Structure formats: C-alpha cells, structure tokens
Amino acid sequence: MTTRSRIAAIVAALITVPTAAPALAQTQAAAAGRIKIAAGEVFVVRGGAMLPAKAGEEVLESDTLQTGADGRLGITLRDDTRISLGPDSEVRLDTFLYTPSEERLGLVLNFVRGSAVYVSGKIAQLAPDSIRLETPAAVVDARGSMVAIQVVP
C-alpha cells in the first residue's frame, strides 16, 4: 500500500466515524424500553425489517411487536409501564415521550390483533390524559390502571 493510499484510508476512516456517532446516539436516545420476556415466535418490526426479539433488547418508539402462534412477549418501558402480549398478537408503539423534567409525557399504543395486558407506569401518574390505548374498534384513555385487551379479527 502506497503512502497516498494509506492517507486516503485514514481520511476516509476519520470522516466515517463522526458521521456514524450521531446515528448511534439517536438510536440510544430513542430507546423507549426493553424486552424482558421473549418466548416462542416473537418479533420486533423496525423500519420495515422483521427482527427476532430477544430478552434484553431495546424497544424503540415506532416499533411494532409481534408474536406467532406460540409466542409470548413482555416489555417494560422507561417509565415502568409494562406490556405483555399473548400468542398471535401485534402492538405498535406509536408514541413514547418520557422527559418529566421538560413535562414531555405521552404514550400511544395501537393494539392491532390478539391479546395483551397493559399495566400503567409513571406517565399515567404524572399526566393521565396523555395515555391512549387504541384498537381497531375503540380508544381507551387509561388513567393509572391495568387493562386486558383482546382484539378479534
């Protein structure tokens, strides 16, 4: 490798590192919570890609959570909201805002199909009107509660 080639490679590496860091930081900042339980066929749909879900992985705002015929999935959001999905279920995390110091609080979950249990966290305590649980047939405003939802096609 010539000196000119080495310099070009170093310059390319230095240019790539600063541009990759903001993208990584945005992913970290957007983390809404974590997967606590993943059993059977379970997936996170993110950016059009269907990824196998594993315990410990982050859940991001705008992720869709899906379970197959033998799947069970449990997540805990940063505000301690808990969501559990049974088999053949799908839930979209449409909105998650949890910055209490700036009074930015909100949660919108869209239950598309299947069965789920929602247990409210700190957002419901601090700003109960900012929680919406949506289904194809109804919208529930949850104000500090536990709700079992079943969406039948």
Helices and strands as residue ranges (DSSP letters): H 3-29, E 31-39, E 42-46, E 49-52, E 58-60, E 64-67, E 72-77, E 82-85, E 90-99, G 100-102, E 104-119, H 122-126, G 128-130, E 131-134, E 139-140, E 146-151
